[in-house]
Amino acid sequence: MKTWVVLNDIQFPFHDSLVLDRLVLPFIEELRPDGIVLNGDIVDCYSISTFDKNPLTTAGLTTEIRLAQQLMARLEFIPEKVWIGGNHEDRLRRLVWKNPYLLGSVDKETRAKLVQVLDFPEMFGLGERGFQWLPYGGRLMLGKLMVTHGSMVRTHSGDTARAHLLKYGTSVLVGHTHRGGTTYKTDARGVHVGYENFCLCSLQPEYAQDPNWQQGFSVVHVFPNGFFNVQAIPIINRRSFFFGDRQIVRAAA
C-alpha cells in the first residue's frame, strides 16, 4: 500500500499561512507519505492575470516563486512528487501565447529557448526540487482514482465532483472549487466516487466577499490491486482536523 497526500488551491500569495505552515505541513512531515500531489492553483499568478487588480497588492511572480520554492523544499523528503497545473498556473502559458509578437523578431531556435525559459516548471524550478510536472488538464492515476485539477464549477457542494465523474467515467478527485464534496455513481463496472478537495487559501481574499469555500485536503491510500481509500480532511476553524482517531491541532508559534 502507498500513501499519498493531495493539496490544491493554496494560491500563493493568498494562502493561509497559519493553516499551511503550522497545521498541514507539520502533519505531512509526521505522516511521511510515499507521494505528494500538488493538484493545481498552488500559486495565483496574480500579477499576470487578466482580472482587475488591487494597486496596493505588490506581490508579483518573484514572491510566488519564492513561496513555491519554500513549499517544495519542505516536501523534499517525499519520494514521489507531482505538480499538476491548474488554471492559475496556466496563466503564464496564456500570457506568452497571447503575445507572440514579443518573440517575433528573433529566430526560431532562440524563440524556442525563450519559450522554454518562460515555461512554468522552468521558471518555478520544479525539476530542481524533484517534481514531475503535468500541465493544466493533466491527469494522474493513483490506482483506480484519477486526480486532476478540474475545469468545471457547479453551484452546490458535490455537484462539481459529479460533473467530473460523468465527464471522465471513473472515480476522480478534483480541486478548483475551493469546496469539499463527494458523490457516488454505480454502473455495470461497479461503484465510482467523485471528490472535491477543498482549498488551503485564505477564506477572506481581497477579490471575493464571503465565498462559499472550505479548507482541507485529502490522504489517499492506494493498494496493489488499484483500489483506494480517500480520507477527505476538512479543517475546523483554521485550528484543527481529525485523522483516524486523532485530533491534530495547529502548532503554536
Buried (B, 14 or more C-beta within 10 A) or exposed (E): EBBBBBBBBBBBBBBBEBBBBBBBBBBBEEBEBBBBBBBBBBBBBBBBBEEEEEEEEEBEBEBBBEBBBEBBEBBEEBEBBBBBBBBBBBBBBBBBEEEEEEBEEEEEEEBEEBBEEBBBBBBBEBEEBEBBBBBBBBEBEBBBBBBBBBBBBBEEBBBBBBBBBEBBEBBBBBBBBBBBBBBEBEEEEEEBBBBBBBBBBBBEBEBEEEBEBBBBBBBBBBEEEEEBEBEBBEBEEBBEBEEEEEEBEBEEE
